């Protein structure tokens, strides 16, 4: 495969390729399996709020929401009666029989169609409607505006012509014509022009009705001008306004509030609207389900089900999709499966988005049997798939270990004769590379990576990261370096996750290969390489190390800080760096709050949760725990009846068992922990056994040395 790796230097450049408002109940904090919450928080847990202040926040630009002005809450006059929204006089559509014929206007329509997009329509219109003999009628104006709806520039030009007609023409531009023009701007996502036109209506004395407001609010929502949508919604309640929201406006504003993550405002508006007689539509329920799902609020999702039952609304496909996605995000795969079965039983046909949501849920839950059933149902019903669905299915196969099924789907995607399956894109290749990386098939992963580049698909940074990590685990360090160097030549911009991947490769490498990886890493993260050099220098003190580690962590994304520390500890242990370094790194990271959730204390049992640690970091955490217990035993402080170390059950087919590596460490240290009979991945010990071992080992064993 050296030739495959070498190809990367000559790969073709980038090309085209084929509660009512309710207070949600407080959810109990889940610690580990069925373990109860800690009654005595550890010192690390108590110091966590302080530790968080020692590192900077995520070093990415502030979120869009922080940059948007926070809308003021809606004020409602308490003395003003609230008429039911069902009695609002919304403009009625004319019956089809009353629509005027467009036949007399066909010559004009052909002329307008032939004009350029930015042309002035006035000369053509003046020629067709000579004044003062034949001015346009209101019906003519409405027909022309509807015809020009796809072209917002021509719509505005026509509106300007109509507004410029002399008074003796007997024509006045009313609210209806303005609304049609606003809808054209909404379809074109031209928010600035739409707002200027609405303000012009206000200045000209043209009354705004609820269609005007709902069009403006939905236009602002489409253009993601959420603060503007709220602003115009609040204008409906301004003094002198005779307009109240209708069902369309309520649904739109609920979505706007949800997009702004203004949960309290969503519930307050929903409660107020329901009190005024509004029956929520499917859009409103889908908005609520999505909002509660993104917040992980299962009680809120139950509220949606309750409200739908009360108003007698049966979910449609959009509501089912929103509810399924919400249940997936709240970690309720069983309920999501029941809802999916209910949907099919009700005769609602799933679409690509439905199956994407279900595939994600089954993949996260690692339900291989259910995933296979979903696969068979899709093939039996011949449901057409889009790229998102196919890529999600490939990722699901990676999660549950369905290698053969993933290969079958991927080959179908590459078959040009199958029109109901999309061609593979960079995410499809990335998912397949991830599968081969998970089963440690470095040859196939690299071959597929090269195939992707040869087909003209530019690899994303995730593909590079997976391939490099796979090659590193296969001890093909030089191939990993070649892939990275080729990516840098093609314009790859490494991120923090790729740096973490290279740290793991450094931990696995030896001798000259280590220097090769460090030389690559130094090109875009010199501080990280400097920290590694300092760890190997016995003359570097703890204070210097602390400052450099702090600088590295502050420059990194928050979600990679713990993996950085895990890899650095692995490097210390695998490369024989000074023996004190792993414990120093671990305690510094613990002081920064990165290892604050490891210890769980109950009255009769203390537990050490190692699931989020690497092998080296897990050993270090255990050794540090034993040192702390030794000190307590020497000082004759109280200890619980039993101790438990949890490394995870490794239910994933491809999971590399931390349990086996940790069991070897326990055997080497002769620690009195034995595998639990009731829980896979747990190692238990009694107080008497552990105290006896600590007393006999404290003077000689490096595990319990302070």
QUIWO-V747567 format. One record per residue. N is the residue number from 0. RES is the residue in one small letter. SS is DSSP state (H for helix, E for strand, L for the rest). OMEGA is omega in whole degrees, 0 to 359 (none if undefined). Layout:
n->[N & N]
res->[RES & RES]
ss->[SS & SS]
omega->[OMEGA & OMEGA]
This chain:
n->[0 & 1 & 2 & 3 & 4 & 5 & 6 & 7 & 8 & 9 & 10 & 11 & 12 & 13 & 14 & 15 & 16 & 17 & 18 & 19 & 20 & 21 & 22 & 23 & 24 & 25 & 26 & 27 & 28 & 29 & 30 & 31 & 32 & 33 & 34 & 35 & 36 & 37 & 38 & 39 & 40 & 41 & 42 & 43 & 44 & 45 & 46 & 47 & 48 & 49 & 50 & 51 & 52 & 53 & 54 & 55 & 56 & 57 & 58 & 59 & 60 & 61 & 62 & 63 & 64 & 65 & 66 & 67 & 68 & 69 & 70 & 71 & 72 & 73 & 74 & 75 & 76 & 77 & 78 & 79 & 80 & 81 & 82 & 83 & 84 & 85 & 86 & 87 & 88 & 89 & 90 & 91 & 92 & 93 & 94 & 95 & 96 & 97 & 98 & 99 & 100 & 101 & 102 & 103 & 104 & 105 & 106 & 107 & 108 & 109 & 110 & 111 & 112 & 113 & 114 & 115 & 116 & 117 & 118 & 119 & 120 & 121 & 122 & 123 & 124 & 125 & 126 & 127 & 128 & 129 & 130 & 131 & 132 & 133 & 134 & 135 & 136 & 137 & 138 & 139 & 140 & 141 & 142 & 143 & 144 & 145 & 146 & 147 & 148 & 149 & 150 & 151 & 152 & 153 & 154 & 155 & 156 & 157 & 158 & 159 & 160 & 161 & 162 & 163 & 164 & 165 & 166 & 167 & 168 & 169 & 170 & 171 & 172 & 173 & 174 & 175 & 176 & 177 & 178 & 179 & 180 & 181 & 182 & 183 & 184 & 185 & 186 & 187 & 188 & 189 & 190 & 191 & 192 & 193 & 194 & 195 & 196 & 197 & 198 & 199 & 200 & 201 & 202 & 203 & 204 & 205 & 206 & 207 & 208 & 209 & 210 & 211 & 212 & 213 & 214 & 215 & 216 & 217 & 218 & 219 & 220 & 221 & 222 & 223 & 224 & 225 & 226 & 227 & 228 & 229 & 230 & 231 & 232 & 233 & 234 & 235 & 236 & 237 & 238 & 239 & 240 & 241 & 242 & 243 & 244 & 245 & 246 & 247 & 248 & 249 & 250 & 251 & 252 & 253 & 254 & 255 & 256 & 257 & 258 & 259 & 260 & 261 & 262 & 263 & 264 & 265 & 266 & 267 & 268 & 269 & 270 & 271 & 272 & 273 & 274 & 275 & 276 & 277 & 278 & 279 & 280 & 281 & 282 & 283 & 284 & 285 & 286 & 287 & 288 & 289 & 290 & 291 & 292 & 293 & 294 & 295 & 296 & 297 & 298 & 299 & 300 & 301 & 302 & 303 & 304 & 305 & 306 & 307 & 308 & 309 & 310 & 311 & 312 & 313 & 314 & 315 & 316 & 317 & 318 & 319 & 320 & 321 & 322 & 323 & 324 & 325 & 326 & 327 & 328 & 329 & 330 & 331 & 332 & 333 & 334 & 335 & 336 & 337 & 338 & 339 & 340 & 341 & 342 & 343 & 344 & 345 & 346 & 347 & 348 & 349 & 350 & 351 & 352 & 353 & 354 & 355 & 356 & 357 & 358 & 359 & 360 & 361 & 362 & 363 & 364 & 365 & 366 & 367 & 368 & 369 & 370 & 371 & 372 & 373 & 374 & 375 & 376 & 377 & 378 & 379 & 380 & 381 & 382 & 383 & 384 & 385 & 386 & 387 & 388 & 389 & 390 & 391 & 392 & 393 & 394 & 395 & 396 & 397 & 398 & 399 & 400 & 401 & 402 & 403 & 404 & 405 & 406 & 407 & 408 & 409 & 410 & 411 & 412 & 413 & 414 & 415 & 416 & 417 & 418 & 419 & 420 & 421 & 422 & 423 & 424 & 425 & 426 & 427 & 428 & 429 & 430 & 431 & 432 & 433 & 434 & 435 & 436 & 437 & 438 & 439 & 440 & 441 & 442 & 443 & 444 & 445 & 446 & 447 & 448 & 449 & 450 & 451 & 452 & 453 & 454 & 455 & 456 & 457 & 458 & 459 & 460 & 461 & 462 & 463 & 464 & 465 & 466 & 467 & 468 & 469 & 470 & 471 & 472 & 473 & 474 & 475 & 476 & 477 & 478 & 479 & 480 & 481 & 482 & 483 & 484 & 485 & 486 & 487 & 488 & 489 & 490 & 491 & 492 & 493 & 494 & 495 & 496 & 497 & 498 & 499 & 500 & 501 & 502 & 503 & 504 & 505 & 506 & 507 & 508 & 509 & 510 & 511 & 512 & 513 & 514 & 515 & 516 & 517 & 518 & 519 & 520 & 521 & 522 & 523 & 524 & 525 & 526 & 527 & 528 & 529 & 530 & 531 & 532 & 533 & 534 & 535 & 536 & 537 & 538 & 539 & 540 & 541 & 542 & 543 & 544 & 545 & 546 & 547 & 548 & 549 & 550 & 551 & 552 & 553 & 554 & 555 & 556 & 557 & 558 & 559 & 560 & 561 & 562 & 563 & 564 & 565 & 566 & 567 & 568 & 569 & 570 & 571 & 572 & 573 & 574 & 575 & 576 & 577 & 578 & 579 & 580 & 581 & 582 & 583 & 584 & 585 & 586 & 587 & 588 & 589 & 590 & 591 & 592 & 593 & 594 & 595 & 596 & 597 & 598 & 599 & 600 & 601 & 602 & 603 & 604 & 605 & 606 & 607 & 608 & 609 & 610 & 611 & 612 & 613 & 614 & 615 & 616 & 617 & 618 & 619 & 620 & 621 & 622 & 623 & 624 & 625 & 626 & 627 & 628 & 629 & 630 & 631 & 632 & 633 & 634 & 635 & 636 & 637 & 638 & 639 & 640 & 641 & 642 & 643 & 644 & 645 & 646 & 647 & 648 & 649 & 650 & 651 & 652 & 653 & 654 & 655 & 656 & 657 & 658 & 659 & 660 & 661 & 662 & 663 & 664 & 665 & 666 & 667 & 668 & 669 & 670 & 671 & 672 & 673 & 674 & 675 & 676 & 677 & 678 & 679 & 680 & 681 & 682 & 683 & 684 & 685 & 686 & 687 & 688 & 689 & 690 & 691 & 692 & 693 & 694 & 695 & 696 & 697 & 698 & 699 & 700 & 701 & 702 & 703 & 704 & 705]
res->[x & x & x & x & x & x & x & x & x & x & x & x & x & x & x & x & x & x & x & x & x & x & x & x & x & x & x & x & x & x & x & x & x & x & x & x & x & x & x & x & x & x & x & x & x & x & x & x & x & x & x & x & x & x & x & x & x & x & x & x & x & x & x & x & x & x & x & x & x & x & x & x & x & x & x & x & x & x & x & x & x & x & x & x & x & x & x & x & x & x & x & x & x & x & x & x & x & x & x & x & x & x & x & x & x & x & x & x & x & x & x & x & x & x & x & x & x & x & x & x & x & x & x & x & x & x & x & x & x & x & x & x & x & x & x & x & x & x & x & x & x & x & x & x & x & x & x & x & x & x & x & x & x & x & x & x & x & x & x & x & x & x & x & x & x & x & x & x & x & x & x & x & x & x & x & x & x & x & x & x & x & x & x & x & x & x & x & x & x & x & x & x & x & x & x & x & x & x & x & x & x & x & x & x & x & x & x & x & x & x & x & x & x & x & x & x & x & x & x & x & x & x & x & x & x & x & x & x & x & x & x & x & x & x & x & x & x & x & x & x & x & x & x & x & x & x & x & x & x & x & x & x & x & x & x & x & x & x & x & x & x & x & x & x & x & x & x & x & x & x & x & x & x & x & x & x & x & x & x & x & x & x & x & x & x & x & x & x & x & x & x & x & x & x & x & x & x & x & x & x & x & x & x & x & x & x & x & x & x & x & x & x & x & x & x & x & x & x & x & x & x & x & x & x & x & x & x & x & x & x & x & x & x & x & x & x & x & x & x & x & x & x & x & x & x & x & x & x & x & x & x & x & x & x & x & x & x & x & x & x & x & x & x & x & x & x & x & x & x & x & x & x & x & x & x & x & x & x & x & x & x & x & x & x & x & x & x & x & x & x & x & x & x & x & x & x & x & x & x & x & x & x & x & x & x & x & x & x & x & x & x & x & x & x & x & x & x & x & x & x & x & x & x & x & x & x & x & x & x & x & x & x & x & x & x & x & x & x & x & x & x & x & x & x & x & x & x & x & x & x & x & x & x & x & x & x & x & x & x & x & x & x & x & x & x & x & x & x & x & x & x & x & x & x & x & x & x & x & x & x & x & x & x & x & x & x & x & x & x & x & x & x & x & x & x & x & x & x & x & x & x & x & x & x & x & x & x & x & x & x & x & x & x & x & x & x & x & x & x & x & x & x & x & x & x & x & x & x & x & x & x & x & x & x & x & x & x & x & x & x & x & x & x & x & x & x & x & x & x & x & x & x & x & x & x & x & x & x & x & x & x & x & x & x & x & x & x & x & x & x & x & x & x & x & x & x & x & x & x & x & x & x & x & x & x & x & x & x & x & x & x & x & x & x & x & x & x & x & x & x & x & x & x & x & x & x & x & x & x & x & x & x & x & x & x & x & x & x & x & x & x & x & x & x & x & x & x & x & x & x & x & x & x & x & x & x & x & x & x & x & x & x & x & x & x & x & x & x & x & x & x & x & x & x & x & x & x & x & x & x & x & x & x & x & x & x & x & x & x & x & x & x & x & x & x & x & x & x & x & x & x & x & x & x & x & x & x & x & x & x & x & x & x & x & x & x & x & x & x & x & x & x & x & x & x & x]
ss->[L & H & H & H & H & H & H & H & H & H & L & L & L & L & L & L & L & L & L & L & L & L & L & L & L & L & L & L & L & L & L & L & L & L & L & L & L & L & L & L & L & L & H & H & H & H & H & H & H & H & H & H & L & L & L & L & L & L & L & L & L & L & L & H & H & H & H & L & L & L & L & L & L & L & L & L & L & L & L & L & L & L & L & L & H & H & H & L & L & L & L & L & L & L & L & H & H & H & L & L & L & L & H & H & H & H & H & H & H & H & H & H & H & H & L & L & L & L & L & L & L & H & H & H & H & H & H & H & L & L & L & L & L & L & L & L & L & H & H & H & H & H & H & H & H & H & H & L & L & L & L & H & H & H & H & H & H & H & H & H & H & H & H & L & L & L & H & H & H & L & L & L & L & L & H & H & H & H & H & H & H & H & H & H & H & H & H & L & L & L & H & H & H & H & H & H & H & H & H & H & H & H & H & H & L & L & L & L & L & H & H & H & H & H & H & H & H & H & H & H & H & H & L & L & L & H & H & H & H & H & H & H & H & H & H & L & L & L & L & L & L & L & L & L & L & L & H & H & H & H & H & H & H & H & H & H & H & H & H & L & L & L & H & H & H & H & H & H & H & H & H & H & H & H & H & L & L & L & L & L & L & H & H & H & H & H & H & H & H & H & H & H & H & H & L & L & L & H & H & H & H & H & H & H & H & H & H & H & H & H & H & L & L & L & L & L & H & H & H & H & H & H & H & H & H & H & H & H & H & L & L & L & H & H & H & H & H & H & H & H & H & H & H & H & H & L & L & L & L & L & L & H & H & H & H & H & H & H & H & H & H & H & H & H & H & L & L & H & H & H & H & H & H & H & H & H & H & H & H & H & H & L & L & L & L & L & H & H & H & H & H & H & H & H & H & H & H & H & H & H & L & L & H & H & H & H & H & H & H & H & H & H & H & H & L & L & L & L & L & L & L & L & L & L & L & H & H & H & H & H & H & H & H & H & H & H & H & H & L & L & L & H & H & H & H & H & H & H & H & H & H & H & H & H & L & L & L & L & L & L & H & H & H & H & H & H & H & H & H & H & H & H & H & L & L & L & H & H & H & H & H & H & H & H & H & H & H & H & H & L & L & L & L & L & L & H & H & H & H & H & H & H & H & H & H & H & H & H & L & L & H & H & H & H & H & H & H & H & H & H & H & H & L & L & L & H & H & H & H & H & H & H & H & H & H & H & L & L & L & L & L & H & H & H & H & H & H & H & H & H & H & H & H & H & L & L & L & H & H & H & H & H & H & H & H & H & H & H & H & H & H & H & H & H & L & L & L & L & L & L & H & H & H & H & H & H & H & H & H & H & H & L & L & L & L & L & L & L & E & E & E & L & L & L & E & E & E & E & E & L & L & L & L & L & H & H & H & H & H & H & H & H & H & H & H & H & H & H & H & H & H & H & H & H & L & L & L & L & L & L & L & E & E & E & E & E & L & L & L & L & L & L & L & L & L & L & L & H & H & H & H & H & H & H & H & H & H & H & H & L & L & L & L & E & E & L & L & L & L & L & L & E & E & E & E & E & H & H & H & H & H & H & H & H & H & H & H & L & L & L & L & L & L & L & L & L]
omega->[178 & 179 & 178 & 179 & 181 & 179 & 184 & 179 & 185 & 182 & 182 & 179 & 182 & 180 & 180 & 181 & 172 & none & 193 & 190 & 179 & 175 & 181 & 178 & 180 & 182 & 179 & 180 & 179 & 180 & 183 & 180 & 183 & 183 & 178 & 178 & 183 & 176 & 178 & 182 & 178 & 180 & 180 & 179 & 180 & 182 & 185 & 179 & 178 & 183 & 181 & 182 & 183 & 177 & 179 & 177 & 181 & 188 & 177 & 181 & 181 & 181 & 181 & 184 & 179 & 181 & 182 & 175 & 180 & 182 & 176 & 179 & 181 & 176 & 178 & 179 & 184 & 182 & 182 & 180 & 180 & 178 & 180 & 181 & 182 & 181 & 180 & 181 & 177 & 182 & 181 & 174 & 176 & 174 & 185 & 183 & 183 & 180 & 178 & 180 & 178 & 183 & 180 & 183 & 185 & 177 & 178 & 180 & 178 & 179 & 180 & 179 & 183 & 182 & 175 & 184 & 185 & 182 & 174 & 184 & 188 & 181 & 180 & 181 & 178 & 180 & 182 & 180 & 181 & 180 & 4 & 189 & 187 & 177 & 177 & 175 & 177 & 178 & 176 & 182 & 181 & 178 & 181 & 179 & 178 & 179 & 182 & 183 & 181 & 182 & 184 & 179 & 178 & 177 & 180 & 178 & 177 & 180 & 178 & 177 & 181 & 181 & 181 & 179 & 181 & 183 & 183 & 176 & 178 & 182 & 178 & 178 & 183 & 184 & 183 & 182 & 176 & 181 & 178 & 178 & 178 & 179 & 175 & 178 & 177 & 180 & 180 & 182 & 178 & 186 & 183 & 179 & 180 & 180 & 178 & 179 & 179 & 177 & 176 & 175 & 180 & 182 & 182 & 179 & 177 & 184 & 176 & 177 & 184 & 174 & 176 & 182 & 182 & 177 & 179 & 182 & 179 & 175 & 178 & 179 & 179 & 180 & 179 & 172 & 190 & 179 & 177 & 178 & 179 & 180 & 180 & 175 & 181 & 178 & 178 & 181 & 181 & 180 & 179 & 180 & 180 & 184 & 175 & 180 & 172 & 186 & 179 & 181 & 180 & 181 & 181 & 182 & 175 & 179 & 179 & 178 & 179 & 178 & 178 & 182 & 178 & 188 & 181 & 179 & 177 & 183 & 179 & 179 & 178 & 181 & 181 & 180 & 179 & 179 & 180 & 176 & 182 & 174 & 184 & 177 & 182 & 179 & 181 & 180 & 177 & 178 & 180 & 181 & 180 & 181 & 181 & 179 & 180 & 178 & 183 & 186 & 181 & 177 & 177 & 178 & 176 & 177 & 178 & 178 & 182 & 181 & 179 & 177 & 183 & 182 & 177 & 180 & 175 & 183 & 168 & 186 & 182 & 178 & 178 & 180 & 180 & 180 & 179 & 178 & 180 & 180 & 176 & 182 & 178 & 176 & 179 & 183 & 180 & 178 & 178 & 178 & 178 & 179 & 178 & 178 & 177 & 181 & 180 & 178 & 179 & 178 & 178 & 183 & 178 & 174 & 184 & 180 & 177 & 183 & 176 & 180 & 181 & 179 & 177 & 181 & 181 & 179 & 180 & 180 & 182 & 178 & 183 & 182 & 179 & 178 & 178 & 177 & 177 & 179 & 181 & 179 & 180 & 182 & 180 & 182 & 180 & 180 & 179 & 185 & 173 & 184 & 182 & 180 & 182 & 180 & 176 & 178 & 177 & 178 & 177 & 178 & 177 & 182 & 185 & 174 & 179 & 185 & 183 & 180 & 178 & 179 & 179 & 180 & 182 & 178 & 176 & 178 & 180 & 181 & 182 & 181 & 180 & 184 & 181 & 178 & 183 & 175 & 180 & 175 & 184 & 180 & 177 & 179 & 180 & 179 & 179 & 177 & 178 & 179 & 181 & 175 & 181 & 179 & 175 & 175 & 185 & 180 & 182 & 179 & 180 & 179 & 180 & 178 & 178 & 179 & 179 & 180 & 180 & 181 & 177 & 179 & 180 & 181 & 174 & 186 & 178 & 178 & 178 & 182 & 182 & 181 & 181 & 180 & 179 & 179 & 178 & 179 & 178 & 181 & 175 & 188 & 182 & 176 & 178 & 179 & 179 & 178 & 180 & 180 & 179 & 178 & 178 & 178 & 181 & 177 & 178 & 177 & 184 & 175 & 184 & 180 & 176 & 176 & 177 & 176 & 180 & 175 & 179 & 177 & 176 & 180 & 182 & 186 & 178 & 170 & 184 & 181 & 177 & 180 & 177 & 180 & 180 & 178 & 177 & 182 & 183 & 181 & 183 & 175 & 183 & 181 & 180 & 177 & 178 & 178 & 179 & 178 & 180 & 179 & 180 & 180 & 183 & 182 & 181 & 182 & 183 & 182 & 178 & 179 & 180 & 181 & 181 & 178 & 180 & 179 & 180 & 183 & 179 & 181 & 185 & 174 & 185 & 185 & 177 & 184 & 178 & 175 & 175 & 182 & 176 & 182 & 179 & 177 & 176 & 179 & 180 & 184 & 185 & 184 & 175 & 177 & 182 & 190 & 183 & 188 & 181 & 180 & 178 & 180 & 182 & 182 & 175 & 179 & 178 & 177 & 177 & 178 & 183 & 178 & 188 & 185 & 183 & 188 & 177 & 183 & 171 & 185 & 186 & 182 & 172 & 186 & 175 & 184 & 185 & 189 & 184 & 184 & 171 & 181 & 180 & 180 & 178 & 177 & 181 & 179 & 179 & 180 & 179 & 178 & 179 & 178 & 179 & 178 & 176 & 180 & 178 & 180 & 179 & 181 & 178 & 176 & 185 & 178 & 180 & 182 & 185 & 179 & 185 & 173 & 184 & 181 & 181 & 185 & 179 & 180 & 178 & 183 & 184 & 187 & 174 & 189 & 169 & 183 & 183 & 179 & 180 & 177 & 177 & 178 & 178 & 180 & 180 & 180 & 183 & 180 & 186 & 176 & 181 & 179 & 179 & 179 & 185 & 184 & 179 & 179 & 179 & 176 & 188 & 176 & 177 & 181 & 183 & 180 & 184 & 180 & 178 & 180 & 179 & 181 & 182 & 185 & 188 & 183 & 187 & 187 & 176 & 181 & 185 & 177 & 181 & none]
